[in-house]
Amino acid sequence: MSELVSLTVHPSGAAEIVIDRPERHNAMTLDMYESLLALVAQCEVDSRVRCILLRGAGGKSFISGTDIGYFKDFRDGRDGIAYEAFVERVIDTVERIAMPTIAVIDGWAVGGGLALATACDFRVCSDASRFGAPIAKTLSNTLSSRNIARLQAALGTPRVKKMLLLADYLTADEALACGYVYQVCSPAALQEAAHTLAQRLMALSPVTQKAVKESLRRIVVEQRLDDEDLIEEVYGSGRFKDAVIAFTSGSSKQ
């Protein structure tokens, strides 16, 4: 477990995973990615946890993607295929988390960091934050089609083309205007804003949230519409039965 990735479970039920490598703009090593996966798995079996927040330390960067030093030993394109498969395992794991997730962004969210932020359900950012993947200007690599599909669903094709073909960045206000970001605030107010959003999410039905999240994942990433398993799980849940009883008895508030 990398000491650069840590977990705090707050009494509220919100768990906070922090990437703490600010001197490298929170660039991720493979060990750090593996630690992130391990902490996500830990949260998923912890009955106290009802929402996960992902944050980068230092106030300048959320996550700047994979440490570029990792690519020095690439021999040919097959190494790229293996790398993108590894990254997809990380992004897919974050996207499949059953409970709500929030990316808390203070500064740059670029490359793999942009992909991780997009895999979360909501994004709250500081007013100085920027979003992009300037790979056409830096490494001359590419994103996987699955990650491009995620960006397309979140931002729309024209913005994704600006990001990837022009190596352009989205400002915090632009990200708010197009709905990619839920809230923009000052750096000092960022933590409070994120935890306030977490409280709203945790007050609502986790059964509904889980089903909606998985439906959207299937639609966006896999172009699937099969949902009988999700519908059966929701309508067969105790939460649904209890809610119907409460509603029909007049004790539920809309």
Backbone bond lengths (Angstrom), bond angles and torsions (degrees), N, CA, C in turn:
res aa  C-N    CA-C-N  psi(-1)  N-CA   C-N-CA  omega(-1)  CA-C   N-CA-C  phi
1 M - - - 1.461 - - 1.526 109.39 -
2 S 1.325 117.29 122.78 1.458 120.77 179.76 1.518 110.55 -72.83
3 E 1.333 116.05 133.66 1.461 121.04 177.95 1.526 111.44 -71.24
4 L 1.332 117.13 -8.77 1.462 121.51 179.74 1.523 112.64 -83.07
5 V 1.319 116.68 -4.96 1.462 121.89 177.39 1.526 107.38 -126.46
6 S 1.328 116.96 120.39 1.470 120.28 -173.76 1.521 111.07 -129.17
7 L 1.318 115.08 161.20 1.465 122.53 -178.69 1.514 110.56 -128.61
8 T 1.337 115.71 134.17 1.459 122.56 171.61 1.519 108.07 -127.67
9 V 1.323 116.84 127.54 1.466 121.12 174.79 1.517 107.68 -102.92
10 H 1.327 116.41 114.78 1.460 121.77 -177.53 1.531 110.49 -82.23
11 P 1.331 117.82 153.94 1.466 120.73 178.63 1.526 113.60 -56.46
12 S 1.321 117.08 -24.80 1.465 121.17 -179.16 1.527 112.62 -67.63
13 G 1.340 116.45 -20.45 1.466 120.98 -174.12 1.508 112.83 105.73
14 A 1.345 116.70 -3.65 1.457 120.93 176.50 1.523 109.24 -87.70
15 A 1.324 115.97 130.95 1.459 121.40 175.77 1.520 108.25 -104.02
16 E 1.324 115.89 138.25 1.457 120.83 -178.21 1.526 109.70 -119.69
17 I 1.333 115.76 118.07 1.465 121.98 175.36 1.524 107.42 -101.72
18 V 1.327 116.10 123.44 1.466 121.37 -174.41 1.526 110.39 -115.94
19 I 1.329 115.62 129.07 1.464 122.83 171.74 1.523 106.72 -92.59
20 D 1.332 117.50 117.79 1.460 121.13 -170.61 1.534 110.78 -122.58
21 R 1.314 114.54 76.63 1.461 121.39 175.74 1.537 108.98 -141.55
22 P 1.328 116.36 55.93 1.472 119.90 -171.29 1.520 114.52 -62.83
23 E 1.345 117.40 -27.20 1.468 119.17 179.88 1.528 112.24 -66.52
24 R 1.327 117.23 -17.96 1.468 122.56 174.94 1.531 110.39 -116.70
25 H 1.322 115.98 26.49 1.465 122.23 179.23 1.532 111.77 56.17
26 N 1.327 115.20 32.61 1.472 122.32 -179.98 1.529 112.55 58.85
27 A 1.336 115.72 35.67 1.467 120.31 173.20 1.526 108.89 -67.39
28 M 1.320 115.61 143.19 1.458 121.85 -172.27 1.523 111.83 -99.00
29 T 1.320 116.14 132.42 1.460 121.57 166.63 1.524 107.92 -91.00
30 L 1.335 116.86 169.07 1.460 119.37 177.76 1.525 111.17 -63.15
31 D 1.336 116.98 -36.16 1.466 120.03 176.98 1.520 111.00 -63.17
32 M 1.320 116.72 -37.55 1.470 119.89 178.60 1.520 111.03 -67.62
33 Y 1.334 116.62 -40.38 1.467 119.17 175.41 1.533 110.66 -60.29
34 E 1.316 116.91 -43.52 1.463 120.72 -179.94 1.528 110.43 -64.23
35 S 1.322 116.94 -37.44 1.467 120.05 177.54 1.521 110.96 -66.09
36 L 1.323 116.15 -39.60 1.464 120.15 176.03 1.524 110.42 -59.21
37 L 1.333 117.17 -45.53 1.458 120.76 178.54 1.531 111.43 -61.41
38 A 1.320 116.57 -40.91 1.467 120.50 -179.35 1.525 111.03 -65.62
39 L 1.325 117.26 -39.58 1.466 120.15 -179.72 1.530 111.35 -71.55
40 V 1.322 116.97 -34.75 1.469 119.68 174.13 1.526 109.91 -61.89
41 A 1.329 116.43 -45.40 1.467 120.39 178.21 1.520 110.99 -60.95
42 Q 1.318 116.94 -38.62 1.465 121.38 178.31 1.526 110.80 -63.47
43 C 1.327 116.74 -41.92 1.469 120.66 178.35 1.524 111.73 -64.05
44 E 1.327 115.97 -37.56 1.463 120.02 -174.68 1.527 112.97 -68.49
45 V 1.331 117.54 -21.73 1.472 119.94 178.48 1.530 111.76 -104.76
46 D 1.325 116.72 4.86 1.467 121.68 179.37 1.522 108.19 -96.11
47 S 1.313 117.40 112.16 1.467 121.84 -175.58 1.524 112.84 -64.83
48 R 1.325 117.29 -16.53 1.471 120.28 178.64 1.524 112.17 -74.82
49 V 1.318 116.97 -25.91 1.457 121.53 -170.27 1.522 110.76 -86.66
50 R 1.344 116.06 126.45 1.462 120.89 179.59 1.526 112.98 -127.48
51 C 1.329 116.25 -0.35 1.457 121.53 176.69 1.528 107.20 -160.80
52 I 1.338 117.38 143.26 1.462 121.15 -179.76 1.519 109.31 -119.83
53 L 1.338 115.65 129.44 1.453 122.84 175.17 1.528 108.21 -108.35
54 L 1.330 116.43 134.92 1.463 122.32 177.80 1.523 107.81 -115.11
55 R 1.337 116.02 125.77 1.465 119.86 -173.24 1.523 110.74 -140.29
56 G 1.321 116.19 148.16 1.454 122.35 173.13 1.524 109.38 -103.85
57 A 1.323 117.23 140.65 1.465 121.86 -178.07 1.527 110.93 -85.38
58 G 1.315 116.12 159.80 1.455 121.28 169.51 1.510 116.47 105.70
59 G 1.337 118.26 -19.83 1.460 120.17 176.10 1.516 116.19 80.65
60 K 1.344 118.13 3.11 1.462 119.99 -179.80 1.522 113.37 -117.94
61 S 1.323 116.25 -22.67 1.455 119.61 -176.18 1.521 110.05 -150.05
62 F 1.338 115.51 140.17 1.466 121.46 170.90 1.530 106.90 -74.05
63 I 1.300 116.97 -75.27 1.460 124.32 172.09 1.530 105.86 -147.97
64 S 1.314 116.79 133.56 1.469 119.84 -176.43 1.526 111.93 -100.68
65 G 1.328 116.48 20.37 1.455 119.54 177.96 1.514 112.02 88.72
66 T 1.307 115.33 -159.86 1.469 121.56 -177.44 1.527 110.08 -79.73
67 D 1.330 115.87 139.27 1.460 121.45 175.84 1.536 108.98 -56.27
68 I 1.330 116.44 123.61 1.462 121.10 -173.56 1.531 112.06 -62.26
69 G 1.332 116.92 -25.55 1.455 119.83 177.98 1.522 113.13 -57.22
70 Y 1.335 116.63 -24.38 1.462 120.58 -179.69 1.525 112.00 -63.46
71 F 1.329 117.22 -29.19 1.463 120.87 -173.21 1.526 113.28 -83.01
72 K 1.319 118.53 -7.19 1.472 120.81 -175.92 1.519 112.76 -62.52
73 D 1.321 117.11 -28.28 1.468 120.33 -175.86 1.532 113.26 -94.81
74 F 1.328 117.61 7.46 1.460 119.60 178.50 1.528 109.53 -65.93
75 R 1.329 116.48 133.61 1.457 121.44 -179.49 1.525 111.90 -99.45
76 D 1.332 116.78 -41.54 1.464 119.53 -179.70 1.521 109.00 -156.38
77 G 1.338 115.59 -172.36 1.453 120.93 -175.30 1.509 114.99 -62.88
78 R 1.325 117.27 -22.39 1.465 119.23 179.15 1.522 111.45 -66.31
79 D 1.334 116.36 -30.94 1.464 119.11 174.79 1.527 110.18 -64.52
80 G 1.323 116.35 -35.63 1.464 120.54 176.88 1.515 112.16 -64.85
81 I 1.333 116.55 -40.01 1.468 120.34 178.02 1.523 110.46 -62.38
82 A 1.329 116.43 -44.29 1.466 120.27 179.36 1.523 111.16 -64.75
83 Y 1.330 116.46 -39.34 1.465 120.27 179.71 1.522 111.14 -65.29
84 E 1.329 117.05 -47.40 1.468 119.64 -179.44 1.522 111.27 -63.74
85 A 1.315 117.98 -32.64 1.469 120.66 176.07 1.521 110.61 -65.99
86 F 1.335 116.19 -39.43 1.462 120.08 177.17 1.526 110.77 -64.30
87 V 1.339 116.43 -47.04 1.469 120.54 179.27 1.522 110.62 -60.40
88 E 1.332 116.61 -40.57 1.464 120.02 179.00 1.523 111.21 -61.65
89 R 1.324 116.96 -36.86 1.472 119.51 177.12 1.526 110.95 -60.85
90 V 1.330 116.53 -39.11 1.461 120.53 179.16 1.525 110.85 -69.10
91 I 1.334 116.29 -50.93 1.467 120.51 -177.69 1.526 110.60 -62.70
92 D 1.324 116.34 -43.24 1.462 121.45 -179.95 1.533 111.00 -61.67
93 T 1.330 117.15 -39.33 1.462 120.75 178.42 1.519 110.97 -62.84
94 V 1.326 116.94 -44.82 1.467 120.69 179.09 1.524 110.18 -64.47
95 E 1.318 116.04 -42.16 1.463 120.05 -178.15 1.526 112.38 -66.77
96 R 1.330 117.70 -30.43 1.461 121.90 -177.92 1.529 113.84 -86.03
97 I 1.320 118.31 -1.64 1.468 119.86 177.74 1.532 108.63 -55.99
98 A 1.319 117.01 127.92 1.467 120.68 -172.94 1.522 112.48 -70.57
99 M 1.324 116.55 -33.91 1.468 120.30 -178.69 1.527 110.38 -86.68
100 P 1.333 118.26 162.38 1.468 120.64 179.55 1.531 112.23 -61.22
101 T 1.331 115.27 147.86 1.463 121.66 179.69 1.525 109.54 -129.69
102 I 1.327 115.37 145.71 1.466 121.95 -178.73 1.522 108.78 -131.87
103 A 1.330 117.25 126.71 1.457 121.62 170.91 1.525 107.79 -90.02
104 V 1.322 116.59 123.88 1.466 122.76 -179.35 1.520 106.62 -104.12
105 I 1.335 116.96 106.72 1.465 122.05 -165.79 1.517 110.73 -113.66
106 D 1.329 115.55 119.00 1.456 121.82 176.38 1.527 107.50 -126.08
107 G 1.327 116.60 93.13 1.453 120.43 -177.23 1.520 111.64 114.64
108 W 1.330 116.22 -142.86 1.459 122.14 -172.68 1.538 111.64 -85.02
109 A 1.329 115.23 134.07 1.467 122.07 169.74 1.514 105.96 -121.47
110 V 1.326 116.51 100.06 1.463 120.18 -171.62 1.527 110.73 -130.24
111 G 1.337 115.31 153.80 1.461 121.15 175.96 1.517 111.96 57.04
112 G 1.348 114.96 -123.92 1.452 119.99 178.57 1.516 112.74 -62.29
113 G 1.338 116.54 -27.79 1.464 119.88 175.81 1.512 111.92 -66.98
114 L 1.333 116.38 -38.52 1.465 120.60 175.04 1.522 110.14 -63.64
115 A 1.336 117.05 -40.91 1.468 120.87 179.12 1.527 110.85 -63.78
116 L 1.331 117.23 -42.15 1.467 120.36 178.44 1.522 111.16 -65.64
117 A 1.322 116.82 -41.98 1.469 119.92 178.63 1.526 110.54 -62.25
118 T 1.337 116.45 -38.96 1.461 121.14 -179.31 1.522 111.46 -70.15
119 A 1.325 117.29 -29.51 1.461 121.01 177.67 1.523 112.44 -71.68
120 C 1.335 116.85 -19.37 1.474 120.12 176.05 1.527 109.48 -77.90
121 D 1.316 115.77 160.88 1.467 120.34 -176.97 1.517 112.85 -76.29
122 F 1.322 116.35 -36.55 1.462 121.67 -178.57 1.521 109.36 -135.93
123 R 1.334 114.54 155.08 1.445 121.39 176.94 1.522 109.06 -130.97
124 V 1.320 116.02 127.51 1.461 123.12 174.05 1.516 105.85 -117.80
125 C 1.337 117.51 132.66 1.460 118.14 -174.46 1.518 112.38 -139.06
126 S 1.330 114.78 162.00 1.460 120.94 173.29 1.522 109.03 -80.56
127 D 1.331 115.94 161.76 1.466 120.28 -174.87 1.524 113.31 -68.46
128 A 1.327 117.90 -15.71 1.464 121.00 178.69 1.532 112.72 -93.78
129 S 1.312 118.16 3.33 1.466 121.23 -175.81 1.526 111.75 -69.26
130 R 1.328 114.83 150.74 1.457 122.17 176.89 1.520 108.73 -136.48
131 F 1.337 115.83 148.13 1.457 121.70 -175.76 1.524 109.62 -127.91
132 G 1.337 116.05 132.49 1.457 117.90 178.38 1.512 113.19 -179.76
133 A 1.319 114.58 177.65 1.467 122.91 175.70 1.523 106.54 -146.74
134 P 1.342 117.22 79.49 1.470 120.99 -171.41 1.518 113.53 -78.96
135 I 1.306 117.08 42.83 1.471 121.67 -173.79 1.527 112.63 -67.55
136 A 1.344 117.78 -24.30 1.464 119.73 177.03 1.529 111.37 -69.08
137 K 1.350 115.89 -17.80 1.465 121.19 -179.72 1.520 112.25 -104.94
138 T 1.345 117.40 -18.20 1.463 119.99 -173.44 1.528 111.85 -110.15
139 L 1.323 117.68 -82.70 1.466 120.99 -170.86 1.524 114.95 -90.66
140 S 1.325 117.75 -12.29 1.468 121.46 -173.58 1.526 111.91 56.20
141 N 1.324 115.86 37.40 1.464 119.72 173.34 1.526 108.92 -104.75
142 T 1.295 118.95 -160.51 1.452 121.24 -179.62 1.516 109.46 -145.30
143 L 1.308 115.92 168.09 1.458 122.24 170.75 1.521 108.41 -96.24
144 S 1.311 116.62 154.42 1.459 119.94 175.85 1.527 109.87 -67.25
145 S 1.310 115.94 156.73 1.469 119.85 178.22 1.522 111.77 -60.69
146 R 1.332 116.89 -33.56 1.465 119.44 178.31 1.526 110.76 -64.25
147 N 1.322 117.06 -42.22 1.461 118.97 178.66 1.527 111.74 -70.42
148 I 1.319 117.12 -34.71 1.463 119.20 174.86 1.526 110.06 -65.10
149 A 1.342 117.74 -38.29 1.470 120.91 176.94 1.523 111.00 -62.00
150 R 1.325 115.97 -40.24 1.471 119.60 178.61 1.530 110.79 -64.05
151 L 1.332 116.05 -44.01 1.464 119.84 178.04 1.523 111.08 -64.55
152 Q 1.313 116.75 -40.59 1.461 120.49 179.72 1.523 111.08 -61.41
153 A 1.338 116.55 -42.79 1.463 120.38 179.46 1.526 111.14 -65.66
154 A 1.322 116.73 -35.14 1.463 120.70 -176.20 1.523 113.25 -83.54
155 L 1.349 116.85 -32.04 1.460 120.47 -170.53 1.523 114.21 -120.46
156 G 1.323 117.85 -22.65 1.454 121.26 -174.23 1.520 111.27 92.42
157 T 1.329 116.01 151.13 1.465 121.44 -175.04 1.526 113.74 -59.56
158 P 1.340 120.97 -44.91 1.468 119.43 -178.32 1.526 113.32 -59.20
159 R 1.320 118.04 -41.47 1.467 119.86 179.78 1.524 111.37 -69.11
160 V 1.334 116.40 -37.98 1.464 119.37 178.59 1.528 110.14 -64.23
161 K 1.323 117.65 -39.46 1.463 120.36 177.01 1.521 111.22 -63.39
162 K 1.334 117.13 -40.53 1.466 119.96 176.79 1.522 110.51 -61.64
163 M 1.315 116.17 -42.36 1.465 120.79 -179.59 1.526 112.04 -64.44
164 L 1.324 116.56 -47.83 1.455 121.04 -169.61 1.529 113.59 -91.74
165 L 1.320 118.15 -36.56 1.458 120.42 -177.79 1.524 112.40 -87.79
166 L 1.336 116.97 -31.60 1.458 121.38 179.49 1.524 113.10 -103.97
167 A 1.330 117.17 -2.34 1.465 121.53 -176.74 1.522 110.77 54.74
168 D 1.324 115.83 40.84 1.454 122.60 -177.45 1.525 110.02 -92.97
169 Y 1.328 115.68 161.07 1.456 121.02 179.35 1.523 110.56 -115.64
170 L 1.313 114.98 150.91 1.453 122.98 174.79 1.527 107.48 -98.70
171 T 1.330 117.70 129.12 1.460 120.45 176.83 1.528 110.11 -78.39
172 A 1.311 115.89 167.83 1.465 120.19 178.53 1.524 111.21 -60.09
173 D 1.338 117.03 -42.81 1.461 120.24 -179.65 1.529 111.52 -66.75
174 E 1.319 116.81 -38.78 1.470 119.48 177.12 1.521 110.74 -65.75
175 A 1.333 116.82 -39.34 1.465 120.70 178.85 1.520 111.02 -66.11
176 L 1.330 116.76 -34.84 1.468 120.96 176.74 1.525 110.42 -69.38
177 A 1.314 116.76 -43.14 1.463 121.10 -176.10 1.524 112.21 -63.55
178 C 1.334 117.30 -33.64 1.474 119.59 -178.84 1.529 112.35 -92.88
179 G 1.333 117.01 2.36 1.453 120.46 175.41 1.514 115.29 88.24
180 Y 1.329 117.01 -0.54 1.470 119.17 -179.80 1.526 110.61 -67.42
181 V 1.320 116.42 -38.34 1.460 122.47 178.69 1.528 109.07 -103.91
182 Y 1.313 115.91 137.39 1.468 121.03 179.93 1.522 111.66 -78.17
183 Q 1.342 116.92 -39.06 1.458 120.53 -176.06 1.525 109.70 -153.22
184 V 1.336 115.82 141.69 1.458 123.19 173.26 1.518 107.84 -116.50
185 C 1.327 116.30 134.00 1.458 119.92 179.71 1.525 109.52 -149.41
186 S 1.310 116.56 179.22 1.457 120.59 177.23 1.525 109.44 -71.31
187 P 1.324 118.15 157.10 1.467 119.84 176.99 1.525 112.86 -55.75
188 A 1.322 116.61 -35.58 1.462 120.18 -178.41 1.521 112.58 -67.98
189 A 1.329 116.60 -27.12 1.468 120.96 -177.31 1.520 112.69 -97.19
190 L 1.331 117.64 -0.40 1.457 121.15 -170.64 1.523 112.91 -64.08
191 Q 1.324 117.19 -47.68 1.461 120.11 -177.89 1.526 111.81 -62.38
192 E 1.326 115.61 -44.04 1.465 118.95 179.88 1.528 110.84 -62.98
193 A 1.340 116.62 -40.78 1.466 120.29 179.30 1.522 111.10 -62.91
194 A 1.334 116.39 -42.03 1.466 120.13 -179.45 1.519 111.57 -65.49
195 H 1.319 116.96 -42.89 1.462 119.60 -178.87 1.531 111.88 -72.95
196 T 1.326 117.14 -28.85 1.471 119.75 174.33 1.527 109.94 -65.64
197 L 1.320 116.34 -43.06 1.467 119.95 175.88 1.522 110.79 -62.77
198 A 1.321 116.79 -41.21 1.467 120.49 178.15 1.522 110.82 -59.80
199 Q 1.322 117.56 -40.75 1.466 121.04 179.07 1.531 110.68 -62.46
200 R 1.323 117.33 -41.41 1.467 120.45 177.39 1.523 110.93 -60.88
201 L 1.321 116.25 -44.28 1.459 120.79 -178.59 1.521 111.77 -66.36
202 M 1.334 116.60 -41.42 1.461 120.53 -176.61 1.518 112.61 -71.52
203 A 1.324 117.33 -15.94 1.466 121.17 179.22 1.529 112.13 -81.99
204 L 1.332 116.90 -8.44 1.455 121.36 -175.12 1.529 111.37 -106.40
205 S 1.313 116.57 176.21 1.465 121.70 -172.11 1.527 113.16 -69.93
206 P 1.318 118.48 116.43 1.467 120.27 176.13 1.526 112.13 -68.24
207 V 1.324 116.91 -24.73 1.470 120.73 178.60 1.530 109.84 -65.77
208 T 1.331 115.99 -48.37 1.460 120.77 177.86 1.527 110.61 -64.01
209 Q 1.315 116.58 -45.74 1.467 120.81 -177.29 1.526 111.63 -59.90
210 K 1.311 116.83 -43.98 1.460 121.01 179.78 1.524 111.37 -61.28
211 A 1.339 116.85 -45.21 1.462 120.66 -178.11 1.526 111.54 -66.28
212 V 1.321 116.95 -43.06 1.458 120.56 -179.50 1.527 110.71 -64.68
213 K 1.335 116.57 -43.07 1.459 120.57 178.59 1.528 111.43 -58.50
214 E 1.328 117.03 -45.38 1.454 120.32 -177.62 1.529 110.98 -70.78
215 S 1.326 117.69 -37.32 1.472 119.86 176.02 1.524 110.63 -59.64
216 L 1.325 116.92 -47.01 1.460 120.88 -179.85 1.525 111.50 -63.75
217 R 1.329 116.99 -39.64 1.466 120.00 178.83 1.526 110.24 -61.19
218 R 1.320 116.68 -45.92 1.465 120.40 -179.89 1.524 111.21 -62.42
219 I 1.332 116.72 -43.11 1.463 120.72 -178.28 1.520 111.43 -64.59
220 V 1.328 116.87 -47.13 1.465 121.31 -173.68 1.521 112.33 -75.14
221 V 1.329 117.43 -48.19 1.456 121.13 -170.02 1.525 112.46 -91.14
222 E 1.330 117.03 -35.26 1.459 120.04 -173.13 1.525 113.48 -113.97
223 Q 1.340 118.01 -1.98 1.465 122.83 -177.97 1.526 111.05 50.98
224 R 1.343 115.18 45.40 1.465 122.05 -179.78 1.521 110.10 -112.48
225 L 1.335 115.43 143.61 1.461 120.57 176.28 1.525 112.05 -118.41
226 D 1.336 118.76 1.66 1.465 119.87 179.32 1.529 108.93 -67.35
227 D 1.328 115.20 134.33 1.458 119.02 -173.51 1.527 114.20 -148.70
228 E 1.342 117.45 9.54 1.465 119.00 -176.07 1.521 111.77 -60.16
229 D 1.338 117.43 -37.29 1.460 120.12 178.86 1.520 111.47 -63.62
230 L 1.338 116.90 -38.26 1.457 120.82 -179.66 1.531 110.80 -70.47
231 I 1.327 115.42 -43.92 1.466 119.27 179.58 1.529 110.90 -63.55
232 E 1.331 116.12 -42.51 1.468 119.69 179.46 1.526 111.09 -62.35
233 E 1.332 116.16 -41.97 1.466 119.09 -179.29 1.528 111.70 -64.96
234 V 1.320 116.56 -41.67 1.468 120.42 -178.27 1.523 111.25 -68.29
235 Y 1.332 116.67 -52.36 1.464 119.75 -175.93 1.527 112.58 -73.19
236 G 1.306 117.21 -15.58 1.454 120.56 176.00 1.514 113.51 -94.75
237 S 1.314 117.06 1.35 1.467 120.86 -175.64 1.518 112.60 -80.82
238 G 1.304 115.32 150.87 1.456 120.69 174.14 1.511 111.90 -62.73
239 R 1.329 116.09 -33.03 1.468 120.22 179.86 1.526 110.72 -60.80
240 F 1.345 116.83 -43.50 1.456 120.54 178.50 1.522 110.88 -64.51
241 K 1.324 117.11 -46.63 1.464 120.34 -178.74 1.517 111.43 -61.08
242 D 1.317 116.89 -43.90 1.466 121.15 179.71 1.526 111.04 -64.50
243 A 1.334 116.45 -38.11 1.463 120.21 -179.14 1.525 111.33 -67.37
244 V 1.332 116.46 -39.01 1.465 119.92 178.28 1.524 110.36 -63.49
245 I 1.326 116.17 -44.12 1.466 120.31 179.06 1.520 110.48 -61.81
246 A 1.332 115.93 -44.58 1.470 119.59 -178.58 1.522 111.03 -65.48
247 F 1.334 116.33 -39.70 1.459 120.29 -178.15 1.532 111.43 -67.54
248 T 1.318 115.67 -46.53 1.473 119.82 -177.28 1.523 112.47 -71.29
249 S 1.319 116.02 -21.86 1.464 118.98 178.29 1.524 111.90 -87.99
250 G 1.340 115.30 -3.48 1.460 119.46 177.05 1.500 114.82 86.02
251 S 1.325 117.87 7.56 1.467 119.76 -177.89 1.506 113.32 -94.23
252 S 1.350 116.74 -3.03 1.468 119.74 179.70 1.510 110.26 -93.64
253 K 1.326 115.56 144.98 1.452 121.35 177.12 1.523 109.34 -109.67
254 Q 1.322 116.86 131.34 1.464 120.28 179.03 1.529 110.03 -79.95
